[in-house]
């Protein structure tokens, strides 16, 4: 079982899937055992409780406030639009690691 679980919420998961693969590759390089998953924002009630950190794609950043209310004990952050658009999985992973106190 993974040490930590990073959940990314987005609209459908297609482009976020590419980002997830880049994040997983970076985690492997760093020797980190993370479960990293992309989910539709509609799955927040079932997937949110499993997360150690919640990242939100730019297309659904409107949901950050609600997610923070729903999961007050978890860090919730919107991914920077530019970082997301350039699919910089390493930067997104480092953001998640900082939020989990792992960097």
Secondary structure by P-SEA (a helix, b strand, c coil): cccbbbbbbccccaaaaaaaaaaaaaaaaaccccbbbbbcccccccccccccbbbbccccccaaaaaaaacccbbbbbccaaaaaacaaaaaaaaaaaaaccc
